[in-house]
Amino acid sequence: MTGPNIKGNVIIDPTAKIDPSSIIGPNVVIGAGCKVGAGNKISNTTLLAGSTVANSSFIDGSIIGW
């Protein structure tokens, strides 16, 4: 996936909902049905299917599950 807030290697499932103000990458995988709120920075992380990240979070080096 590409875009102004997508940095480096990123894979995002087409069913994921990501607020355009969030910065995603590098090295991020976002699974099916995930929701990412406004103002987040996510890097070096995998979000497993159905995970939700609320607003204004910083996540680095994590695997987040259901």
N, C-alpha and C positions, 0 to 999 in steps of 0.2 A: 504494500500500500504506500502511496505517496501523498504528500500534502505539506503545507507550510509548517505544521506542528508535528510531522512525522520525521524522526531523525534516525538515520542508519538502518540496520536490519530489523524489520518489523513485519510480523505476520498477524493479520487481524481477520477473524472469521467475518463473513459478510452479514451475519445476524447480530453482531455486536453493535451496541449503541455507545458512541464516544462523543462527548461534548467537544466541539471544535476549539475550545480554549485550553484543553489539556495538551500537554507536550508528551509525546509517546516516543520512546527510544533513547538510545540504541538497544538492540538485543532484547526485543519484547515479543511475546506471543500472547495473543488475546483470543480466547476460545469462544465457542458458540454461546449466544445469549448473554454475554457479559455486558455490564453497564458501567461506564466510567463517567463520573460527574464532572463538573466545571472546575477549572483551575488546578488540575492534578499534574504531577510530573512522575512518569513511570519509566524506569530504565532497568535493564538486566533482570527482567521479571517475566514469569509466566502466570497468566490468569486462567485457571481452568474453567471449563464450561459452567455458566450460570453465576459466576462471581460478580460481585458489585463493589465498586470503589466509590465512596461518597465524595463530596466536594473538598477541595483544598488539601489533598493528601500528597505526600512524597513517598514513593515506594521504590526501593532499589535492592536488587539481589534477593528477590523473594519468589516463592511459589505460593500462590493463593488459591485455595480450593473452595468448595461449596460452602 
